[in-house]
Amino acid sequence: MTIPAQGMDHDLYRFSPLPKRPPLQWPGGARVASWVLLHLEFWELEPPEGAHSDARFKGGRGDFFPDYRYFTQREYGNRIGIFRILDLLDRHELKATVAVNAGACARYPNLIEECARRGYEFAAHGEYQNRMITSDMSEDEERGIIDAATTAVEAATGSRPTGWLGPDSGESTRTPQYLAEAGYDYVMDWPNDDQPYVMATTPNLISIPNQMEWDDVQNLWIRHVPNQRYPDLVGKAFRTLHNEGEQSGRLFGLSLHPWVIGQPHRIKYLAQALEDISGYDQVWRTTAGEISRYFRSLDPKP
C-alpha cells in the first residue's frame, strides 16, 4: 500500500485532518464515546540487563540497589490505591478497560478477579512495566513479548485479549503489524487523534487513541501539575469534546494509574472529575474494545 508523504515519517497510517472526514456517528446519537483505562502493572525490582524503561523514570535502579522506596511506591497502587478507584467506578456504574501485563497476571490474581467480576475488559500490556518494546529488539524478541503477554492474559482471565497497550506505549515500527498477525483488533499506543482510525497493517488494526494530556502520570507525576487542577483539566477536556461531538463523534479516554491517582491526597480529585463528567447526557459510556468493534462495523477505510 502506498501512502502519501504527509504527516509523520512512517507508513503505519495515513494523514487525515479532521475537517476532511465524514461525520462519525456513535450509537444512540452520542456525542462522545467515553472510556476508562485502568492500569494493572507489575514493576520488576531488578530488570534484566539491557531492558529499556521510560527515560522520565529511573527504571527501578537509582544510585543504589535495591531501591525499595521507588519499587514499593508503585506497589502501593496494587495494595491500596486500586480499591479506592474501583469504589469510585462502582459508584458511577462505569466499566473499565484494564491494561494488565504478564507480571501482574502472575502476581495479582485477586485483582484480576476483582476486575473480572465487575465485567471489565482486559487488554494486554506487555510483560513488565519496566521492559519497553523498542527497535533495538530483534523480530523474534518482539514477537516473543507479544506472545508471552497474550498467553498470560488469556490464562489469567479466560479470554484472549483483543486490545494492546505497550509498556509506556513503547513500540518499534514493526509492532502494529506483529499485533495484527497475533490476532489483535485494536492498539492504544498512539495519542494522536480524537477519533479512532485504521492502521495500515494486514489485517487492519484499529487505533484507539490513549489521550495523554489529562493522564494522571503525565500531569501529576511528570509535569507536577498541582493536584487540585486535575478535575478542571479532565472537565475542560470533556466539555470541549462533548461540544465538538455535536458535529462528529469524539473519544474521551480517562487513563488511571492506581499508584498515582489512588493516593489518599489525590483520590478526592478523581471523585470530583468523575462527578463532573458523569453529569452529561449524549455520552456512550463504554470500553475500548466496544469502541473498536463498533468503529470496525462502520467499514472504515485505511
N, C-alpha and C positions, 0 to 999 in steps of 0.2 A: 504494500500500500504506500503510495506517495503522498506525503502531507506537505502542504505549502510551507515555505520558510517564513513563518510568522510565530511570534511568541517565543517561548524558551527554546534552547538549542538541543532539542531531542524530538523524537517522533513517537512518543508514548501517547499523545493525544493531540488533537488539532486545536489551534487557537480559535476561540469562539466568544467574541464580545457579546455581552448580554443583550443589548438592544437589537441584535441581528437574529435572535432566536424566536421561534414561535412561543406563544404563552404556554406556560406549564400549568396544568390543572391538577390539583390534588383531590383526593376523594372527598366527596361531600361539599365541594367548593371551598375547602380550607385555603387560607392564605399562606399558612406556614405549616411545614412538617417539622415537628419538634421532637427531639430525642435526647436521651441521657446516655452518656458514655462513662461507665464506671470502670475504673482501672483496678484489677486484682493482680498484683505483681509480686514476684519474689526477686530480691536483690541478693546476689552472692556476696558473702563476706570477702572471699578471695577468688576473683575471676581468673581464668587461666591466662597464661602469658599470651599476649597478642590480642586479647579481647578489646573491643572498642566500646567506649561509652560516650555520651554527650559531653562535649568539652566544657559545658557550663556546670557540670557536676564533677566531683572528684573521682567518681567511678569506684568508690569503695576503698581506695587507698590514699591516705594523706601522706604526711611526712613520717608517720609511724604506723605500725601494724601490730595487732589488729585495732582498727578504729571503730570500737563498738558504739561510740556515740552516733557516728554517721549511719552505721548499719541499723541500729535499733530505732533511730528516729523514723526510718521508713517502715520498720516492723510495727511501729505504733499504729499505723493505719489498719493493719490486718488484725490487731488485737483489740483495738478500741474504736478508732475513728470510723471504720466502715459501718458499725452498728448505729451510729448517730445518723449517717447518711441513709441507711436502709429505713430507719424510722421516719425520716422526712419524706422519702419516696412513697412509703406506705400511706402516709397522711394525705398525700396528693394523688394517690392511686396511679402512680407512674411506674411503668416498666422500664428497665434499663437494658442496654447492650453492654455486656460485661466483657472487656478485653482482658483475657486471662492467659498468662504464659505457662509454659510447661512446668517450670519450677513451682509455681503456685498451685497447679493442679495436683502435684505430688504432695505438697506440704499443708494445704488448707482444704481438705475435703469437707470440713464443716462449713466453710464459707461457700464452696460450690453448692452444697445442699441448701444453704440459706437463700442463695440466688435462684436456684432451680425451683424451689417450692413457691417462689413468687412469680414463676413464669417468665423469668428473664431470659434473654437470648445471649448466647456465648459466641464470642469471636476469638480467634487465635491471635496471640500477642507475642510470638517468638518463643525462645527458650527461657531466657533470663533477661531481666531489665537492663543489666549492665553488659549485655552482649549484643551490640547493634549489628545489623547487616550492612556491609559496605562492599564497594567494588574491589577491595583488596582480597576478598574471598574467591576461591575457585568456584566453578559451577557446581561441583559435587558438594562442596561445603555449604553453599547456599541452599541447594535443593535439600540437603540433609537437615538443615534447620527447619525449613518449611515442613518437611515430612515429620520430624520429631514433634514439632509443636502441634501439628494437625492430629497426630496419633494420640498425644497426651490429652488434648481437649476432648476428643471423641471418647477415650477411655474413661475420663472423669465425669463427663456429662451424659454419655449415652447417645450423643448425636454428633455427626461430623460437622465441624464449623463451616459456614459458607462465607464468613467475613474475616478480614485480616487487618490488623494494625501492627506495624513493625515496632520493636522496642525503640522508643524515641523517634518513631516514624522513619527509621533508617532503611534505606533501600540501595540497591545498585540499579543500573539501567535495565538489568535483566529481570529484576524481581517481579514486576507485573506479569510478564509472560510466564514465569515459573509458577506464579499463583494461579493463573488461568489454567495451565496444564494440570495443576494439582486439584482442579475442580472448584476453585473459589468463585464466588459470584460477585463479591464487592471488596474494595480496599479503601482504607480510611487514612492513608498516609499523605494526602495532597490537600493542603488548606487553601486552595486557590479559587474557590467559587462559592456562590450562594445557592447553587442548584447541583443535582447530580449530573454526571456526564459519562460518556462512553470512552473507554480507553482502547487504544489500537493494539489489542492483543488477540490471539487466536486460541480459544474463543474469546469474545469480548468480555472484559471486566467492566463493572460499573464503579466509578469513583464516587464515594460519599464523602465530601469534604469535611474534615475534622477541623473546624474553625478555631484557631489558636488565640485570637485576640482577647477572648474572655475566659480562656483556660486558667484554672486556678494555679497551676505550677508556673505558667508563663507570667502571670500577673503578680501573685502574692509571694512567690519564692524567688524567681529570677529577676523580675523587674522591680520588686519591692514596692509595688503599689500599696498604699495604706489599706488595711483590711476593710475599713468601713466604706471604701469606694466600690467594693465588689458588687453589691446589689445594684448599684447605679449603672455600672458597666454592663452587667447582664441585662438589666431592664431596658437601657437605651438601645442596645443591640437588638433585642427582641422587638421593641416598638418600631424601629426603623424597618426591619424585615417584614413585620406584620403590615405596615403601611404600604411598602413596596409590593407585597404579595397580593394586593388587590388587582394588580395588572398581570402578574405572573408569579406563580408559587415560589416560595423561598424555603430554604432549610435553616433550622436553628438547632445546633447540637451543643449540649452542655457537658463539657468534659470535666470529670471529678476524680481527684486522687485522694483517697482516704487519709494518707499521711499528711496532707496539706489542709484541705477544707474540713476534714473531720476533727481537727484540733478544737479543744473546748472554747478557745477565744475566737474561733472563726465560724463555728457551726451556725451561730445565730445569723450570720450574714448570708449563708446559703438558705436558711429558712426564709429570710426576707426576700431573697431573689426568687425562690420558688413561689412564694405567696403572690408576688407581683405578676409573674408571667402566667400563673395559673388562672388569673382573672380574665384572660382574653378568650373570646369566642372565635369561631372560624379557624380553629387550630386542630390539626391532626396530630395527636399525641401518640407516638408510635415508637418503633425501633429502627435501627439502621438497616437490618435485614428486610423488614417490611417495606421500607422506602425503596430499597434496591429492587425488590421483586415487583413493586408497583411500577416503578420507572421503567423497568425492562418490559413490562406488559404494554407500554406505550410504543414499543418498537422504535426506540431512538436509534439514530444513525451515528456511526463513529466519525 
